[in-house]
């Protein structure tokens, strides 16, 4: 990768676009994502949660992405998504991950600051190029189709002044905030608090870039507005899972095909279509 993870986000900030993080837990899903990133000449982030890493394997993920970097010439960020402990972060770092998301959002504020700062310092000892993401606020929901309203209480939202304090004290490169977003796709359309985003961006601009989690199910117009007002990384997971699952289920229900590369191909294509739409929406196409 010619640019470091930090430099890729700095370039996104300068260009006013967002880089998409697309979560995956299998080599097939990574292949689908990379097919589109290559076609659109876009930087890309592959995210793996703790559960996804346990399933795929951290060294397997690293080696797969190294192969894709060599093959495509694209800059690829491999992000350890929603990492809940320094020990788990260290495992990813030792395996070769170039980005860490430490999620201390469920901790008391001072403890979140303390543990996030520790992870930032640990990552710096591994490499000055590793980008670290912190999180502040409470991200409701779950990474699935949710058949009821997701309640987002006022206290869940990220306080802009506290975000500035958090970034200053921890040294994170990326700040995941809550502005009405949630995990998963619910029956009710989300409503992002763009004024809160704008206030946060004006406070921490130049110190850290802002991340939007729960990018699945948010209307395109709100996504565009969020990018204009400072979002530089958007996470997408549930839409990818749903497209893959629903298509694979349909194919298997309608066919007796037993060859994996034949019945998996349509599911991979359905997932790739989502990635195509998101990269175009985020504005990162032709940015490498």
C-alpha positions as CSV (number, residue, x, y, z in Angstrom):
1,X,0.0,0.0,0.0
2,X,1.6,3.3,-1.1
3,X,-0.4,5.4,1.4
4,X,-0.7,4.6,5.1
5,X,-4.1,4.2,6.7
6,X,-3.8,7.6,8.3
7,X,-2.9,9.2,4.9
8,X,-5.9,7.6,3.2
9,X,-8.2,9.2,5.7
10,X,-6.4,12.5,5.4
11,X,-6.8,12.3,1.6
12,X,-10.6,11.6,2.1
13,X,-10.8,14.7,4.3
14,X,-9.1,16.8,1.7
15,X,-11.3,15.4,-1.0
16,X,-14.5,15.6,0.9
17,X,-15.6,12.0,0.4
18,X,-16.0,9.0,2.6
19,X,-14.3,5.6,2.5
20,X,-16.6,2.6,2.9
21,X,-16.0,-0.1,5.4
22,X,-17.5,-3.3,4.3
23,X,-17.6,-6.1,6.8
24,X,-16.9,-9.7,5.9
25,X,-16.4,-13.1,7.5
26,X,-15.6,-15.3,4.6
27,X,-13.1,-15.3,1.7
28,X,-16.1,-15.3,-0.7
29,X,-17.4,-12.0,0.7
30,X,-14.0,-10.4,0.6
31,X,-13.7,-11.4,-3.0
32,X,-17.1,-9.8,-3.8
33,X,-16.0,-6.6,-2.1
34,X,-12.7,-6.5,-3.8
35,X,-14.2,-7.1,-7.3
36,X,-16.0,-3.8,-7.0
37,X,-13.3,-1.8,-5.3
38,X,-11.0,-2.8,-8.2
39,X,-13.5,-2.0,-10.9
40,X,-14.3,1.4,-9.4
41,X,-10.6,2.2,-8.4
42,X,-11.6,2.9,-4.9
43,X,-9.8,2.7,-1.6
44,X,-11.6,0.2,0.6
45,X,-11.8,-0.9,4.2
46,X,-12.5,-4.5,5.1
47,X,-13.9,-4.7,8.6
48,X,-14.0,-7.8,10.8
49,X,-15.7,-7.8,14.1
50,X,-14.4,-10.0,17.0
51,X,-16.8,-12.7,15.9
52,X,-15.9,-12.4,12.3
53,X,-12.2,-12.5,13.1
54,X,-12.7,-15.6,15.2
55,X,-14.5,-17.3,12.3
56,X,-12.2,-16.2,9.5
57,X,-8.9,-16.1,11.4
58,X,-6.8,-13.0,11.8
59,X,-3.8,-14.3,9.9
60,X,-6.0,-15.6,7.1
61,X,-7.7,-12.1,6.8
62,X,-4.3,-10.4,6.7
63,X,-2.8,-12.8,4.1
64,X,-6.0,-12.5,1.9
65,X,-5.8,-8.8,1.8
66,X,-2.1,-8.8,1.2
67,X,-2.7,-10.9,-1.9
68,X,-5.5,-8.6,-3.1
69,X,-3.2,-5.6,-2.6
70,X,-0.5,-7.2,-4.7
71,X,-3.1,-8.3,-7.4
72,X,-5.0,-5.0,-7.6
73,X,-2.6,-2.3,-6.5
74,X,-5.3,-0.8,-4.4
75,X,-4.8,0.6,-0.9
76,X,-6.7,-1.7,1.5
77,X,-7.4,-1.0,5.1
78,X,-8.0,-4.0,7.3
79,X,-9.9,-2.8,10.3
80,X,-10.4,-4.7,13.6
81,X,-14.0,-3.6,14.1
82,X,-15.6,-3.1,17.5
83,X,-12.7,-4.5,19.5
84,X,-13.6,-4.5,23.1
85,X,-10.2,-5.0,24.8
86,X,-6.6,-4.1,24.5
87,X,-5.8,-7.8,24.4
88,X,-8.0,-8.4,21.4
89,X,-6.5,-5.3,19.7
90,X,-3.0,-6.7,20.3
91,X,-3.9,-10.0,18.7
92,X,-5.0,-8.2,15.5
93,X,-1.9,-6.0,15.5
94,X,0.4,-8.9,15.8
95,X,-1.4,-10.6,12.9
96,X,-0.8,-7.6,10.7
97,X,-4.0,-5.5,10.9
98,X,-3.3,-1.8,9.9
99,X,-6.3,-0.3,11.6
100,X,-7.9,-0.8,15.0
101,X,-11.4,0.2,16.2
102,X,-11.4,0.2,20.0
103,X,-15.0,0.3,21.2
104,X,-15.1,1.5,24.8
105,X,-18.5,3.1,24.4
106,X,-20.1,0.9,27.0
107,X,-17.6,2.0,29.6
108,X,-17.9,5.0,31.9
109,X,-16.4,8.0,30.1
110,X,-13.2,8.3,32.1
111,X,-12.5,4.5,31.7
112,X,-13.2,4.8,28.0
113,X,-10.7,7.6,27.7
114,X,-8.1,5.6,29.7
115,X,-8.5,2.4,27.8
116,X,-8.7,4.0,24.4
117,X,-5.5,6.1,25.1
118,X,-3.7,2.8,26.1
119,X,-4.7,1.2,22.8
120,X,-3.6,4.3,20.8
121,X,-0.2,4.1,22.5
122,X,0.1,0.4,22.0
123,X,-0.7,0.8,18.3
124,X,1.9,3.5,18.0
125,X,4.5,1.1,19.3
126,X,3.7,-1.3,16.5
127,X,3.7,1.3,13.8
128,X,3.2,5.0,13.4
129,X,1.0,4.3,10.3
130,X,-1.7,2.5,12.1
131,X,-5.0,4.4,12.3
132,X,-7.0,4.1,15.5
133,X,-10.7,4.6,15.9
134,X,-12.5,5.4,19.2
135,X,-16.2,5.5,19.9
136,X,-18.4,7.8,22.1
137,X,-22.1,7.5,22.6
138,X,-24.3,4.4,22.6
139,X,-25.0,2.6,19.3
140,X,-28.3,0.9,19.6
141,X,-29.6,-2.0,17.5
142,X,-27.9,-5.1,16.2
143,X,-26.4,-6.1,12.8
144,X,-29.5,-7.7,11.4
145,X,-33.0,-6.9,10.1
146,X,-34.9,-5.5,13.1
147,X,-38.6,-5.9,12.9
148,X,-39.4,-3.2,15.4
149,X,-38.5,0.4,16.1
150,X,-35.0,1.0,17.4
151,X,-35.2,3.4,20.3
152,X,-32.4,6.0,20.3
153,X,-32.6,7.9,23.5
154,X,-31.2,11.5,23.8
155,X,-28.5,10.2,26.2
156,X,-27.2,7.9,23.4
157,X,-26.1,10.8,21.2
158,X,-22.5,11.9,21.2
159,X,-21.9,15.3,22.9
160,X,-19.7,17.4,20.6
161,X,-17.8,19.1,23.4
162,X,-17.1,15.7,25.0
163,X,-16.0,14.4,21.6
164,X,-13.3,17.1,21.4
165,X,-12.2,16.3,24.9
166,X,-12.0,12.6,24.0
167,X,-10.0,13.2,20.8
168,X,-7.6,15.5,22.6
169,X,-6.9,13.2,25.5
170,X,-6.8,9.9,23.6
171,X,-5.1,10.8,20.4
172,X,-7.4,8.8,18.2
173,X,-7.3,9.3,14.5
174,X,-11.0,8.5,13.9
175,X,-14.0,9.4,16.1
176,X,-17.1,7.2,15.8
177,X,-20.1,9.3,16.9
178,X,-23.8,8.7,17.4
179,X,-26.1,11.1,15.7
180,X,-29.3,9.0,15.2
181,X,-27.6,6.1,13.5
182,X,-27.9,2.5,14.8
183,X,-26.8,-1.0,13.9
184,X,-28.9,-3.0,11.6
185,X,-31.9,-2.1,9.5
186,X,-35.1,-1.2,11.3
187,X,-38.7,-0.7,10.2
188,X,-38.4,3.0,10.8
189,X,-36.2,5.3,8.7
190,X,-33.4,6.8,10.7
191,X,-33.0,10.6,11.1
192,X,-29.5,11.8,11.4
193,X,-28.8,14.9,13.5
194,X,-26.8,16.8,11.0
195,X,-26.6,19.9,13.2
196,X,-24.9,17.8,15.9
197,X,-22.5,16.3,13.3
198,X,-21.6,19.8,12.0
199,X,-20.9,21.0,15.4
200,X,-18.7,18.0,16.2
201,X,-16.9,18.4,12.9
202,X,-16.1,22.0,13.5
203,X,-14.7,21.2,16.9
204,X,-12.4,18.2,16.0
205,X,-11.5,19.1,12.4
206,X,-7.8,18.6,11.9
207,X,-7.5,16.4,14.9
208,X,-9.5,13.3,13.9
209,X,-11.9,12.3,11.1
210,X,-15.5,11.4,11.9
211,X,-17.0,7.9,11.4
212,X,-20.6,6.9,10.8
213,X,-21.4,3.4,12.1
214,X,-24.7,1.7,11.1
215,X,-24.6,2.9,7.5
216,X,-27.1,0.2,6.4
217,X,-30.6,1.5,5.8
218,X,-29.8,5.2,6.0
219,X,-31.4,7.0,3.0
220,X,-29.0,8.2,0.3
221,X,-29.9,11.9,0.8
222,X,-28.9,11.7,4.5
223,X,-25.7,9.9,3.7
224,X,-24.8,12.6,1.2
225,X,-25.6,15.3,3.7
226,X,-23.5,13.6,6.3
227,X,-20.5,13.4,4.0
228,X,-20.8,17.1,3.1
229,X,-20.8,17.8,6.8
230,X,-17.7,15.8,7.7
231,X,-18.2,12.1,7.7
232,X,-15.1,10.4,6.2
233,X,-15.8,6.7,6.9
234,X,-19.1,4.8,6.7
235,X,-19.6,1.3,7.9
236,X,-21.9,-1.1,6.0
237,X,-22.6,-4.6,7.2
238,X,-26.3,-5.6,7.6
239,X,-27.2,-4.8,3.9
240,X,-24.3,-7.0,2.8
241,X,-25.3,-9.9,5.0
242,X,-29.0,-9.6,4.0
243,X,-28.1,-9.6,0.2
244,X,-25.8,-12.5,0.6
245,X,-28.2,-14.5,2.8
246,X,-31.4,-13.9,0.9
247,X,-29.9,-14.6,-2.5
248,X,-28.1,-17.8,-1.3
249,X,-31.3,-19.0,0.3
250,X,-33.3,-18.4,-2.9
251,X,-30.7,-20.2,-5.0
252,X,-30.5,-23.3,-2.7
253,X,-34.3,-23.5,-2.5
254,X,-34.7,-23.4,-6.2
255,X,-31.8,-25.7,-7.2
256,X,-30.2,-29.0,-6.4
257,X,-26.8,-27.5,-7.3
258,X,-24.0,-28.8,-5.0
259,X,-21.0,-27.1,-6.5
260,X,-20.0,-24.2,-4.1
261,X,-18.6,-21.9,-6.7
262,X,-21.8,-22.2,-8.7
263,X,-24.4,-21.6,-5.9
264,X,-22.2,-19.0,-4.1
265,X,-21.7,-16.8,-7.2
266,X,-25.2,-15.2,-7.2
267,X,-24.9,-14.4,-3.5
268,X,-21.6,-12.8,-4.1
269,X,-22.9,-10.8,-7.0
270,X,-25.9,-9.5,-4.9
271,X,-23.5,-8.4,-2.2
272,X,-21.2,-6.8,-4.8
273,X,-24.1,-4.8,-6.1
274,X,-24.5,-3.2,-2.7
275,X,-20.8,-2.4,-2.5
276,X,-21.0,-0.8,-6.0
277,X,-23.9,1.4,-5.0
278,X,-22.2,2.5,-1.7
279,X,-18.8,3.3,-3.1
280,X,-20.5,5.4,-5.8
281,X,-22.7,7.1,-3.1
282,X,-19.7,7.7,-0.8
283,X,-17.7,9.4,-3.6
284,X,-14.6,7.3,-3.3
285,X,-14.6,5.9,-6.8
286,X,-11.5,6.8,-8.9
287,X,-9.7,8.1,-5.8
288,X,-6.6,5.9,-6.1
